[in-house]
Amino acid sequence: MFFHHTRCYEAGLEQRTVIFEFDRVEHAKAAHDSPAYQDTMALLEGVVERDIRIVEGV
């Protein structure tokens, strides 16, 4: 589902949030540390700003 309207609270930062779900935290770490992901991120260095968080679910 895509939402066209956003409402900012607290710090007032309007940013895009993308959530990926993995079966285990170790799988998320492995995906981030994989050579394919690191090569892709190297292409975007200095072009985009990323803030990546790996959070264990409940």
Secondary structure, 3 states (H helix, E strand, C coil): CCCCCCCCCCCCCCCCCCCCCCCCHHHHHHHHHCHHHHHHHHHHCCCCCCCCCCCCCC
